[in-house]
Amino acid sequence: MSIRQALNEKELDALMVSVQENRFYLSGFTGEDTQFDESAGVLIISDRQLVIATDSRYELQARAEATGFDVVCYKKGLEKELPEIAGTMGIRRLGFESVRLSQNNHASYTGALGKLNPKVALVPTENMVETLRQIKSEDEIRRTITALRLAEKAFSETIDAIRPGMTEKQVAWALEKAMREAGAQELSFPVIVASGANSALPHAVPTDRKLAHGEPILIDWGARVDGYCSDTTRTVVMGQPDDRFKKVYDTVVTARDMAIAAVKAGAGGTRVDKVARDHIHRNGFAGKFGHGLGHGTGLAVHENPRLSPIKDDRLEAGMIVTVEPGIYLPGWGGIRMENQVVVRQTGAQVLNDPAPFDPMVRV
């Protein structure tokens, strides 16, 4: 379903698009919101007109990138000029992305639009654009693979250089630097490097803790290239792993591979999650895998669908999802192994380098 079909179904005259990734997806405009309460602009899409409203910082960029859109450059802020835009476009019911519009902005826009005659109603919407973004074209899949290959190469270079005594922060910076120098547009998210007991924190922040022999070292990283995100986790150990590491590692890798084998068009995210979770429980680690199994990736690193015990999203061909089971043991550490896969009609296409991965770092 297109945006304009969705407008008709929801009885809206237009949709105001303010989520950064959605703006880019629909228009090609790459302006970035520098923080939550600042905006590079909005798209206003009706059945007859395409408008991008922005300020002078982005006017030339919008004219160059958002081909097919009429550019409105507001000088007193969107609140002041939205009524004129709405009036000119003949809008009476204007949908907005409820996930992005703050209460303060909503009150301001409602007050300004309410002064029009006839008034313009703001109508909350959810996932109108995100639903379209879930299914990737082959070009989007190729862009994701490009980002993934760049990130994997940077990881290999970084792992080859790590030594006992390096800190988590130093490894994180080395990996970020390698990705940037290789051409990453930016990181998908801040690099996670967690060693020893810190690796029991699924989203640990790198610290000054020094790496040591025999400990799990969990690294979660990704690169954004041409707008699209990679997302991978590997857990390594310097020197010979002990029996505990081997058991946890083998359990996680098998759970990941079993879940990947369950991915196909029509499968439910809850069922795929259960495949991995049940295996982890059967091997003596019940309650040690707390987060969902995976999530969609694309222009954002966390998108729908979700592979989760609490949200049963239906998988469709063309979706890209992560599969990332983990086991986290307080006081010892954690192991997570994550791949990105494309959902196909009959199974999953793994996007990561197919070469076998050896977690042992020889130093």
Secondary structure, 3 states (H helix, E strand, C coil): CCHHHHHHHCCCCEEEECCHHHHHHHHCCCCCCCCCCCCCCEEEEECCCEEEEECCCCHHHHHHHCCCCEEEECCCCHHHHHHHHHHHHCCCEEEEECCCCCHHHHHHHHHHHCCCCCCCEEEEECCCCHHHHHCCCHHHHHHHHHHHHHHHHHHHHHHHHCCCCCEHHHHHHHHHHHHHHHCCCEECCCCEEEEHHHHHCCCCCCCCCECCCCCEEEEEECEEECCEECCEEEEEEECCCCHHHHHHHHHHHHHHHHHHHHCCCCCEHHHHHHHHHHHHHHCCCCCCCCCCCEEECCCCCCEEEEECCCCECECCCCCEEEECCEEEECCCEEEECEEEEEECCCCEEECCCCCCCCCEECC
